[in-house]
Amino acid sequence: MPSKLSDATATQRAVSLYCLLLTSRKPWSLTQLAEHFQCSKATMLRMLRKVEAHEGINLTVEQRVTDGRKQHWYALEQQPNTALRQSMTISADEMRLLTLCRDIAAPFLPPDISKSLEETLSRTAILLPEGEAQDAQHYPWVQPAMLGVIDHAPLQKVLPTILHAIEHRTVCLITYAAAGKPEREHEMALTNLMSGRQALYLHGWRVSDKGSPEALHPLFLAVHRIKDVVPTRRSHQLEPPAYEQGFGIMEGEPFRVRVHIARKAAAYVRERVFGPEQTVEDAPDGEGVILSFIARSEDELLGWVLSFGSKARVLEPDFMVKKVYEEAQAILLAKKLS
């Protein structure tokens, strides 16, 4: 979210307004400018006059009728250097791909960071060739499905710090609250982020609290449960902990699973990869398929199998067959007691 004009010096205000108009490929109404900078229209008018007072800067003012009311729309009269724009261009297809990436990342980002990303794309639109669609960055290519979306608004403070610490290999003091447990502090070498189930996870090492950072054991933390990140003066040269691919986010001993999937869900599983070394074969009974892959999280696999209801049946390994059976019995018992 942009800083309020009252929080900046007069010079900072003028520069911010000038940069916005310079990088925009469309006029701005007085209402839009006032909302963007969180000030009154009168204050915005004074700032526009102050910007135009500088030699070589001219504003064009267009009058439009919107919802039956006349509004003034402002833009810079002069365009950026043509030769520079020709040497630094992106295509409309590249802009669409950037906005697609923005929309895919949207469920992971706090609102203020999403707004900052939107403003960056708006500035990038200046590199589009003449005649290309100038508002492509505003088109929502992807709408996230509401399947247990996490509120990432509280991450506005910690996420930029995490990204900076990963880039600069900084050891940080992490305050973390695991589900149902009291807060704990971890001296952590942050190495990378991972995503899954519309959540972000921080990967790295717990390190010794003094001297040169020494890796003690891997840490895998849900970012939305991080309460605070405080960078220290120590840096590290540690590589990310080994992460063996397999079905599930939480780490565990890998094992192969075989699941009978009924015909009604067969097309769904054929279209997806659930784990390494996956195979999908027609079931001997002709009523579906046999899906096999490497998993590493028993609890996550259990939840996935149960989500299919009667359309999925675990064949191997035996301990997962037993686990699914016991969970199904517990569900039946709970229903009887309710």
Secondary structure as GFF3:
##gff-version 3
##sequence-region A 1 338
A	DSSP	three_ten_helix	5	7	.	.	.	ID=ss1
A	DSSP	alpha_helix	10	23	.	.	.	ID=ss2
A	DSSP	beta_strand	28	29	.	.	.	ID=ss3
A	DSSP	alpha_helix	30	37	.	.	.	ID=ss4
A	DSSP	alpha_helix	41	52	.	.	.	ID=ss5
A	DSSP	beta_strand	59	66	.	.	.	ID=ss6
A	DSSP	beta_strand	69	76	.	.	.	ID=ss7
A	DSSP	alpha_helix	82	87	.	.	.	ID=ss8
A	DSSP	alpha_helix	92	105	.	.	.	ID=ss9
A	DSSP	three_ten_helix	106	108	.	.	.	ID=ss10
A	DSSP	alpha_helix	111	124	.	.	.	ID=ss11
A	DSSP	three_ten_helix	125	127	.	.	.	ID=ss12
A	DSSP	three_ten_helix	136	138	.	.	.	ID=ss13
A	DSSP	three_ten_helix	153	156	.	.	.	ID=ss14
A	DSSP	alpha_helix	158	168	.	.	.	ID=ss15
A	DSSP	beta_strand	170	176	.	.	.	ID=ss16
A	DSSP	beta_strand	184	196	.	.	.	ID=ss17
A	DSSP	beta_strand	199	207	.	.	.	ID=ss18
A	DSSP	beta_strand	215	222	.	.	.	ID=ss19
A	DSSP	three_ten_helix	223	225	.	.	.	ID=ss20
A	DSSP	beta_strand	226	235	.	.	.	ID=ss21
A	DSSP	beta_strand	255	261	.	.	.	ID=ss22
A	DSSP	alpha_helix	263	270	.	.	.	ID=ss23
A	DSSP	beta_strand	279	282	.	.	.	ID=ss24
A	DSSP	beta_strand	289	295	.	.	.	ID=ss25
A	DSSP	alpha_helix	298	307	.	.	.	ID=ss26
A	DSSP	three_ten_helix	309	311	.	.	.	ID=ss27
A	DSSP	beta_strand	312	316	.	.	.	ID=ss28
A	DSSP	alpha_helix	318	337	.	.	.	ID=ss29
###
